Amino acid sequence: MVAKKKKQQGHYCRICSEYKANEQFSGKGHSRHICKECRSLPDDVKADMVRCNEVERAVFKCPMSRQDWELLEKYAKKYKDKESGQFAQDMLDMKRGNQTPDEDMEEDDGKFRFDNGVSIRRARFAIKAELYEKWFAEFDLDFAYNEVEIKDMFLGYKFNEHISIQAGHFKEPMSMERLTSSRYLTANERPMPVEMFAGGRRLGAAVTAWGNHWWLSGGVFGQQVDILQKEKNRGSDGYGFTGRVGLSPVDNNEWTVHLGGYASYRTPDALGAEDRLVEFRTFPESRTDHRRFVRAEIPNVSHYATYGLEAAVRWNKLLAYGEYTFTNLSRYRLEDGQEIGLRNAEFNGWYATASYMILGKQRRYMPEDAEFAPVYQRRKGGCLEVSARASHVNLNDFHEISSPITGGSAYAYSANLNWFPVPNVMLGLNYTFMDNDKYADDKGHITKDGKALSEVMPDGLDFHILQLRLMLSF
C-alpha cells in the first residue's frame, strides 16, 4: 500500500519559497504567488531571491543536465557581487569535487590528461511528412549522451517544385558543410570554423528557391531551442538575418563546379541588466574528450556579421571543396554610463577537403540543396573512400590594445578511410593532428600543474587523435 503524499498547507510564495497562510497574500499577490512580505521588497532583491531558488532547484537535480550547469556558471559570473552569484559559485565549487560537470568543466587535480574512450556520438530519430502535396514537416530528436535534444522541428509549404517556405527550428542557410547531414560527412566531425562560425539550428523562418544551376535561401532567425533563457527580466532575445547563394555552372556526369557564399547579421541575446555578450567556441574535431580548447567570450557587443565563401570541384572519382569564413564584431566599453566605441574585433577560419573514391563512384551534386549527396551505391565489396582535410580557426584579436581578445588559434590536419559495405553502413578510421597556440586553453580552464596552458606551454599544446566510427543510417 502506497502512502499518500502529504499536501502542504497554505499558499506557495515563489520568492521566498515558503508555504504561508492565505491571509499572507493579497489579491494580486495570491495570483502571482508572491506573499505580502516579499511584495514589499525592492525589485532587485526579489529577482535575486528568485535566482537563488533556481540555483537550488538545479543543484538538487540528479543528475544535473547541461542546462543546469550552464545556469550555475552564468549566475556565478554575471551576479558575482550578489547573493545568487555567490550561492551559484559555492554550488559549483562543491559539485566539481563530487562529480564530473558540464562538457566545458573539469575536475582539476593539477595533472593534465586526455580522456580516451567510446561514446554514442549521434542517436537520431526523425519523422518526415508530406501533407496534401504542398505541406511538409519534420521532427528530429537526438538521444546521444543519454540526453534528449530537439534538432529539426518545422512546418513548410511548397509553392511549386522550386520555391518553398518553412518555419520552426532548423539550420540557418550557412555553409555547405553545415547544411550537409552528419550522415554524409567524410570525417567524424565538421571542421572547426564551421562549428564555430556557421550558425546551426535556430528558431526562425526562411524562403528557399532553386533551379538546375542555382540555389538561393534567406530568412530571419532568433534563439536556439536548447539555450532558451530561464531567467526572468533578461531582456529581448537576439535576432539575425541569414542568406546563402549557390551556383553550379558546370554539373554533368564527369564534372561539377560549385561556387557559393553566405552572410549573416546578428544581435546578441540580452542578459538582463548587463550588456550583450557573444561566445565562440569549438571542439578539436573530436567529441570523446569533451573539452574545447579554442574559446572566447566577448562582452559589450552591439552586433556582429559573418561572411563565408564556398568552392567545390568534382571530377570523376575526385572531390575537392573548401570554405573561408570571416566574422566582424562591433563592440564598445562603458565609461560613466556612456558607450565608448572600440575597434571592431575580427575572427576568421578556413578548411580544405579532398576525397577520392578508391572503390565506387564519387558523391553526386544535388542542385535542390546545393550540396553533395551521400555514397549510395550497391556494388560487390562496397565502396571505399580516402580523404584528407586541413582546417584553421583564429579567435585572437589585437586591433584594440586596451581590450585584446585571446581566445586561441588552432590548426587541424586529418586523414580518413571510409568503407561502405552497403549503402546504409559505414566504417571509418580517422586520424587528426591538432596544433594549438598558447592561448588555446579554454580561457584558462584547462591547466597543467595548476597553471593555465598559456603560462606553462608558450608554444601551445599539440596532440594526436585516432578515432573509429561505426554508423548505421536507415
WOVEN-V739585 format. One record per residue. RES is the residue in three letters. PSI is psi in radians with two decimals (none if undefined). BURIAL is I if it has 24 or more other C-alpha atoms within 12 Angstrom, else O. Layout:
BEGIN
RES;PSI;BURIAL, RES;PSI;BURIAL
END
This chain:
BEGIN
MET;2.24;O, VAL;2.24;O, ALA;2.47;O, LYS;2.47;O, LYS;2.28;O, LYS;2.25;O, LYS;2.31;O, GLN;2.47;O, GLN;2.54;O, GLY;-2.80;O, HIS;2.57;I, TYR;2.33;I, CYS;2.14;I, ARG;-0.16;I, ILE;-0.98;I, CYS;-0.06;I, SER;0.63;O, GLU;2.64;O, TYR;2.21;O, LYS;2.83;I, ALA;2.63;O, ASN;-0.53;O, GLU;-0.17;O, GLN;0.05;O, PHE;2.41;I, SER;-3.12;O, GLY;-0.96;O, LYS;-0.65;O, GLY;-0.59;O, HIS;-0.78;I, SER;-0.50;O, ARG;-0.02;O, HIS;0.79;I, ILE;2.13;I, CYS;2.92;I, LYS;-0.73;I, GLU;-0.75;O, CYS;-0.54;I, ARG;-0.46;I, SER;-0.16;O, LEU;2.68;O, PRO;2.67;O, ASP;-0.70;O, ASP;-0.56;O, VAL;-0.73;O, LYS;-0.76;I, ALA;-0.67;I, ASP;-0.63;I, MET;-0.67;I, VAL;-0.71;I, ARG;-0.66;I, CYS;-0.70;I, ASN;-0.70;I, GLU;-0.70;I, VAL;-0.77;I, GLU;-0.74;I, ARG;-0.67;O, ALA;-0.73;I, VAL;-0.62;I, PHE;0.15;O, LYS;2.58;O, CYS;1.89;O, PRO;2.87;O, MET;2.43;I, SER;2.97;I, ARG;-0.66;I, GLN;-0.59;I, ASP;-0.76;I, TRP;-0.73;I, GLU;-0.64;I, LEU;-0.80;I, LEU;-0.75;I, GLU;-0.72;I, LYS;-0.80;I, TYR;-0.67;I, ALA;-0.59;I, LYS;-0.77;I, LYS;-0.62;I, TYR;0.72;I, LYS;-0.37;O, ASP;0.03;O, LYS;2.91;O, GLU;-0.70;I, SER;-0.68;I, GLY;-0.72;I, GLN;-0.67;I, PHE;-0.78;I, ALA;-0.72;I, GLN;-0.71;I, ASP;-0.72;I, MET;-0.65;I, LEU;-0.82;I, ASP;-0.70;I, MET;-0.81;O, LYS;-0.62;I, ARG;-0.41;O, GLY;-0.17;O, ASN;-0.48;O, GLN;2.85;O, THR;2.11;O, PRO;-2.71;I, ASP;2.85;I, GLU;-0.37;I, ASP;-0.03;I, MET;2.79;I, GLU;2.64;I, GLU;2.02;I, ASP;1.95;I, ASP;0.29;O, GLY;-0.09;O, LYS;2.31;O, PHE;2.29;O, ARG;2.57;O, PHE;2.78;O, ASP;2.02;O, ASN;2.64;O, GLY;-2.94;O, VAL;2.73;O, SER;2.77;O, ILE;1.77;O, ARG;-0.74;I, ARG;2.38;I, ALA;1.52;I, ARG;2.51;I, PHE;2.12;O, ALA;2.56;O, ILE;2.17;O, LYS;2.43;O, ALA;2.53;O, GLU;2.21;O, LEU;2.19;O, TYR;0.65;O, GLU;-0.67;O, LYS;-0.50;O, TRP;2.54;O, PHE;2.70;O, ALA;2.79;I, GLU;2.46;I, PHE;2.01;O, ASP;2.17;I, LEU;2.62;O, ASP;2.24;O, PHE;0.29;O, ALA;2.66;O, TYR;0.43;O, ASN;0.53;O, GLU;2.73;O, VAL;2.18;O, GLU;2.29;I, ILE;2.20;I, LYS;-1.51;I, ASP;2.42;I, MET;1.68;I, PHE;2.85;I, LEU;2.39;I, GLY;2.89;I, TYR;2.30;I, LYS;2.01;O, PHE;-0.66;O, ASN;-2.93;O, GLU;-0.24;O, HIS;-0.03;O, ILE;2.28;O, SER;2.83;I, ILE;2.52;I, GLN;2.70;I, ALA;2.50;I, GLY;-2.45;I, HIS;1.96;I, PHE;3.09;I, LYS;2.38;I, GLU;2.58;I, PRO;1.36;I, MET;2.24;I, SER;2.18;I, MET;-0.68;I, GLU;-0.62;I, ARG;-0.74;I, LEU;-0.40;I, THR;2.30;I, SER;2.54;I, SER;-0.35;I, ARG;-0.39;I, TYR;0.18;I, LEU;2.52;I, THR;-0.49;I, ALA;3.01;I, ASN;-0.67;I, GLU;2.80;I, ARG;2.74;I, PRO;2.72;I, MET;-0.82;I, PRO;-0.52;I, VAL;-0.79;I, GLU;-0.58;I, MET;-0.77;I, PHE;-0.43;I, ALA;1.01;I, GLY;-2.06;I, GLY;-2.70;I, ARG;2.36;I, ARG;2.82;I, LEU;2.28;I, GLY;-2.93;I, ALA;2.50;I, ALA;2.66;I, VAL;2.37;I, THR;2.38;I, ALA;2.59;I, TRP;2.77;I, GLY;-2.97;O, ASN;-0.50;O, HIS;0.32;I, TRP;2.77;I, TRP;2.39;I, LEU;2.33;I, SER;2.53;I, GLY;2.64;I, GLY;-3.13;I, VAL;2.41;I, PHE;2.59;I, GLY;-2.19;I, GLN;2.92;I, GLN;2.53;I, VAL;-0.68;I, ASP;-0.09;I, ILE;0.50;O, LEU;2.27;O, GLN;2.39;I, LYS;-0.29;I, GLU;2.46;I, LYS;2.63;O, ASN;0.64;O, ARG;-0.32;O, GLY;-3.03;O, SER;2.60;O, ASP;2.70;I, GLY;2.90;I, TYR;2.81;I, GLY;2.77;I, PHE;2.21;I, THR;2.44;I, GLY;2.65;I, ARG;2.51;I, VAL;2.45;I, GLY;2.42;I, LEU;2.42;I, SER;1.34;I, PRO;-0.46;O, VAL;2.17;O, ASP;1.71;I, ASN;-2.98;O, ASN;-0.48;O, GLU;-0.71;O, TRP;2.56;O, THR;2.31;I, VAL;2.16;I, HIS;2.33;I, LEU;2.37;I, GLY;3.00;I, GLY;2.81;I, TYR;2.79;I, ALA;2.59;I, SER;2.32;I, TYR;2.28;I, ARG;2.51;I, THR;2.41;I, PRO;2.88;I, ASP;2.49;I, ALA;2.61;I, LEU;0.88;I, GLY;-2.22;O, ALA;-0.39;O, GLU;2.95;O, ASP;2.91;I, ARG;2.49;I, LEU;2.50;I, VAL;2.40;I, GLU;2.34;I, PHE;2.37;I, ARG;2.77;I, THR;2.70;I, PHE;2.81;I, PRO;0.85;I, GLU;0.56;I, SER;2.53;I, ARG;0.05;I, THR;-0.72;I, ASP;-0.40;I, HIS;0.52;I, ARG;2.42;I, ARG;2.17;I, PHE;-0.76;I, VAL;2.05;I, ARG;2.44;I, ALA;2.40;I, GLU;2.14;I, ILE;1.94;I, PRO;2.93;I, ASN;0.95;I, VAL;2.14;I, SER;-0.70;I, HIS;2.87;I, TYR;2.76;I, ALA;2.50;I, THR;2.35;I, TYR;2.52;I, GLY;2.61;I, LEU;2.46;I, GLU;2.59;I, ALA;2.45;I, ALA;2.52;I, VAL;2.26;I, ARG;2.27;I, TRP;1.88;I, ASN;-1.96;O, LYS;-0.08;I, LEU;2.40;I, LEU;2.22;I, ALA;2.36;I, TYR;2.81;I, GLY;3.01;I, GLU;2.67;I, TYR;2.31;I, THR;2.41;I, PHE;2.31;I, THR;2.31;I, ASN;2.21;I, LEU;2.29;I, SER;2.07;I, ARG;3.03;I, TYR;3.02;I, ARG;2.78;I, LEU;2.27;O, GLU;2.00;O, ASP;0.70;O, GLY;0.00;O, GLN;2.49;O, GLU;2.11;O, ILE;2.06;O, GLY;2.44;O, LEU;2.85;O, ARG;2.49;O, ASN;2.49;I, ALA;2.54;I, GLU;2.26;I, PHE;2.74;I, ASN;2.93;I, GLY;2.84;I, TRP;2.85;I, TYR;2.72;I, ALA;2.30;I, THR;2.45;I, ALA;2.34;I, SER;2.41;I, TYR;2.27;I, MET;1.87;I, ILE;-0.76;O, LEU;2.28;I, GLY;3.10;I, LYS;2.67;I, GLN;2.81;I, ARG;2.50;I, ARG;2.69;I, TYR;2.42;I, MET;1.80;I, PRO;-0.45;I, GLU;-0.29;I, ASP;-0.12;I, ALA;0.83;I, GLU;3.06;I, PHE;2.49;I, ALA;2.93;I, PRO;3.04;I, VAL;1.70;I, TYR;1.47;I, GLN;2.47;I, ARG;2.04;O, ARG;2.68;O, LYS;2.23;O, GLY;-0.14;O, GLY;-2.92;I, CYS;2.49;I, LEU;2.22;I, GLU;2.44;I, VAL;2.41;I, SER;2.82;I, ALA;2.63;I, ARG;2.53;I, ALA;2.41;I, SER;2.80;I, HIS;2.46;I, VAL;2.61;I, ASN;1.97;I, LEU;0.44;I, ASN;2.32;I, ASP;2.19;I, PHE;0.39;O, HIS;-0.65;O, GLU;1.81;O, ILE;-0.57;O, SER;-0.27;O, SER;1.19;O, PRO;2.76;O, ILE;2.17;I, THR;1.27;I, GLY;-0.22;I, GLY;2.79;I, SER;2.56;I, ALA;2.57;I, TYR;2.51;I, ALA;2.31;I, TYR;2.18;I, SER;2.72;I, ALA;2.50;I, ASN;2.52;I, LEU;2.04;I, ASN;2.26;I, TRP;2.26;I, PHE;1.57;I, PRO;-0.63;I, VAL;2.84;I, PRO;-0.48;I, ASN;0.00;O, VAL;2.37;I, MET;2.36;I, LEU;2.07;I, GLY;2.54;I, LEU;2.22;I, ASN;2.25;I, TYR;2.34;I, THR;2.39;I, PHE;2.16;I, MET;2.26;I, ASP;1.77;I, ASN;2.63;I, ASP;3.14;I, LYS;-0.31;I, TYR;-0.09;I, ALA;1.31;I, ASP;0.50;I, ASP;0.84;I, LYS;0.64;I, GLY;-0.03;I, HIS;-0.49;I, ILE;2.16;I, THR;2.90;I, LYS;2.21;O, ASP;0.61;O, GLY;0.09;O, LYS;2.72;O, ALA;2.58;I, LEU;-0.58;I, SER;-0.36;I, GLU;-0.71;O, VAL;-0.24;O, MET;1.41;O, PRO;-0.38;O, ASP;0.00;O, GLY;2.92;I, LEU;2.06;I, ASP;2.52;I, PHE;2.92;O, HIS;2.55;O, ILE;2.26;I, LEU;2.17;I, GLN;2.52;I, LEU;2.31;I, ARG;2.30;I, LEU;2.15;I, MET;2.37;I, LEU;2.22;O, SER;2.41;O, PHE;none;O
END
